[in-house]
């Protein structure tokens, strides 16, 4: 799960994809892409990309439909707690109850 492609966390996410693509028999992936309006031109595109709204908050029907469609085992997030009205407390609780493992990574260190 990532916001945009051509900046800090986008480069980290691209490294994840590079590594995952080296082992296609081990991994399947789909990217949920969201970005605030000013970063929309830098969004990810491709067959494995689901476009979210122009918002960093994931508590919306597009995200939850993505979860239901792809039923991920693991979600890689970037500093997600800073972008949600609930600080991701409600969302992570719901995702964990669904059995989804969550990995949070920072791009600003």
Secondary structure per residue as TSV (DSSP state, phi and psi in degrees):
chain	resnum	aa	ss	phi	psi
A	1	X	-	360.0	123.5
A	2	X	B	-147.0	166.1
A	3	X	S	-96.4	-67.4
A	4	X	-	-133.9	164.7
A	5	X	S	-92.5	-36.6
A	6	X	S	-102.2	55.3
A	7	X	S	-163.6	-171.7
A	8	X	H	-38.7	-71.3
A	9	X	H	-69.4	-26.8
A	10	X	H	-61.8	-39.1
A	11	X	H	-67.3	-37.8
A	12	X	H	-63.9	-46.1
A	13	X	H	-61.8	-39.0
A	14	X	H	-64.1	-33.9
A	15	X	H	-66.9	-38.2
A	16	X	H	-59.1	-47.7
A	17	X	H	-63.0	-41.6
A	18	X	H	-57.3	-46.7
A	19	X	H	-66.7	-45.8
A	20	X	H	-61.4	-40.9
A	21	X	H	-66.9	-21.0
A	22	X	H	-69.9	-20.4
A	23	X	T	-128.2	64.2
A	24	X	T	-62.5	-22.7
A	25	X	T	-76.9	-15.8
A	26	X	T	-99.5	-24.9
A	27	X	-	-132.0	141.9
A	28	X	-	-121.5	143.3
A	29	X	-	-145.3	157.5
A	30	X	-	-144.3	135.9
A	31	X	E	-98.0	126.6
A	32	X	E	-95.7	114.6
A	33	X	E	-107.7	129.7
A	34	X	-	-141.1	153.6
A	35	X	-	-162.0	147.5
A	36	X	-	-68.5	161.1
A	37	X	G	-51.8	-42.7
A	38	X	G	-66.9	-18.9
A	39	X	G	-103.3	2.3
A	40	X	G	-55.5	-38.0
A	41	X	G	-61.8	-17.7
A	42	X	G	-100.7	9.7
A	43	X	-	-60.9	156.3
A	44	X	-	-70.7	151.2
A	45	X	-	-140.1	151.5
A	46	X	S	145.9	175.6
A	47	X	T	-69.0	-23.5
A	48	X	T	-98.5	21.1
A	49	X	E	-116.9	129.9
A	50	X	E	-107.8	124.7
A	51	X	E	-85.6	123.2
A	52	X	-	-90.9	-175.9
A	53	X	-	-75.1	172.8
A	54	X	S	-79.1	70.4
A	55	X	S	-161.6	150.6
A	56	X	S	-89.8	-14.3
A	57	X	-	-73.1	134.1
A	58	X	-	-97.1	-5.1
A	59	X	-	-79.1	73.8
A	60	X	S	-147.5	164.8
A	61	X	H	-64.2	-32.8
A	62	X	H	-63.2	-43.8
A	63	X	H	-63.9	-49.4
A	64	X	H	-66.9	-31.7
A	65	X	H	-66.8	-37.4
A	66	X	H	-62.1	-44.1
A	67	X	H	-59.4	-48.0
A	68	X	H	-64.4	-37.2
A	69	X	H	-71.9	-47.9
A	70	X	H	-94.8	-18.4
A	71	X	-	42.6	62.2
A	72	X	-	-67.7	149.8
A	73	X	S	-84.5	-33.9
A	74	X	E	-137.2	141.0
A	75	X	E	-123.2	128.1
A	76	X	E	-94.9	118.5
A	77	X	E	-109.9	156.4
A	78	X	E	-114.1	114.3
A	79	X	S	38.0	41.3
A	80	X	G	-60.3	-30.2
A	81	X	G	-62.9	-19.0
A	82	X	G	-83.8	-6.9
A	83	X	S	-113.5	4.9
A	84	X	S	-115.4	145.0
A	85	X	T	-63.7	-28.8
A	86	X	T	-95.6	9.3
A	87	X	T	56.4	30.1
A	88	X	T	67.3	9.6
A	89	X	H	-64.1	-49.6
A	90	X	H	-66.9	-44.6
A	91	X	H	-66.8	-46.2
A	92	X	H	-66.5	-36.0
A	93	X	H	-61.4	-45.6
A	94	X	H	-63.8	-43.8
A	95	X	H	-64.6	-41.4
A	96	X	H	-64.9	-39.1
A	97	X	H	-63.0	-26.1
A	98	X	T	-81.3	-4.3
A	99	X	T	86.8	12.8
A	100	X	-	-87.6	129.1
A	101	X	E	-82.2	139.4
A	102	X	E	-117.7	131.4
A	103	X	E	-122.1	124.8
A	104	X	E	-107.5	130.8
A	105	X	E	-130.3	146.6
A	106	X	-	-101.5	151.3
A	107	X	S	-115.3	1.3
A	108	X	-	-111.2	6.3
A	109	X	-	-77.8	360.0
